[in-house]
Amino acid sequence: MKKVAYLQLNQMLGFADYGIEQTDDIEAFFEQYFEMAEEDISHSDNEVAGINRLFNQVLDDFEGIEALIIDVRFNGGGSDEIGMEVLSFFNPQRKQVFSKTSPGFKEL
């Protein structure tokens, strides 16, 4: 039997370390978080650094597993950079995996 791990990833934001005290009140956390994020010109880079720290710890904790299920069924969204960073842990080569356009966007 294979050793399988399960990880539920419910959002693609909130990973930057702004030193906010841990709380069970998610609304209070994100109120503080977004205030700090608005003032942080390196917010996107800090989000990516945060998911890297977290995912490295997760992979250390899952050492020896043979398969990992990442459940994103309840993911409320966030940053594309976070999703791409998570994918990079499993595919070291750069590939185009999606593209985005905005409504009303016309190519020149």
N, C-alpha and C positions, 0 to 999 in steps of 0.2 A: 504494500500500500504506500502511495506517495505521501510525503509530508506537504500539506497544503496550508497556506496562510490566507487570511481574509482581512482586507482593509477597506473600510467604508470612507470615502472621501466626499464630504458633503458640501464643500465650497472650494472655490479657487481664489480666495482672498483671506486677508487677516493673518498673514504669516510674518510680516515685518515685526521685529522686536522693538517695541516702543516702551518697554518696562512697565506696562499696565499691570496693576495688581490682579491676580487671579480672582475671578468672581463667578458665581453661578448665574448672574444676571447678564445674559448675552446682549440685551439692548444697551445696558450701561457700558459694557465692554466696547461695543462697536461705536457708541457715541464718542467715547474717548479716542478710540482708534482712528476714526475718520477725521476728527479734529486734528490729530497729530499727522495723519497722512496728507492732509491738505497743505500743511506747512513744510512737508518734507520733499525737497526737489529730487531726492534719490529714492522716492517711495517704491517705484517699480523694481529697482535693483535690490532694495531691502526686502521686498516680497520674495524675490527669487532666492536671495541668500537665506531667508527664513525657511522656505520649502526645502532647500538643499540640506539645511541643518536637520530639519525634521525627518526628511526621507532617509538621510544617512543613518539616523538613529533607528528608524523603522527597519531598515535593511539589516542593521547590526542585530536588532532584536529577533529578526526572522532568519538569522544565520542557520544554514543547514536545510532550509525548506527547498522543495523541488518545484513548487508552483505557487504563484501569488494571484489571488482574485482581488481585483480592485473594483469595488462597487461604487458607481457614480449615479445610480438611479435617483437618488434624492439630492443631487448636486444642484444648488441654487445659482450657480454661475460665479462670475468673478473675472479674473484676468486670464487672457489667453496665454500669457507668458508662464503662468503657473502650470497650466495644463501641459504646455510644451516641455517645461522643465521636468515634470513627472515622467513624460514619455521618454525624455533623454536618458533616464536611468535604465531603460530597457532597450534602447536602440542608440548606440553611440554614433551612428552615421547620420548626418543631416539629410533630411528628405522633406519634400513638400507633402504635407499631409492634409492640408485644407487651404482654402482661400476665403476671403470675406469681401463683400462689397456693401456699399451703403445704398439705400433706396434713392433712386434718382441719379446715381453715379453713372457717368458716361465716359467711356474710354476715349481718349483723343486719338 
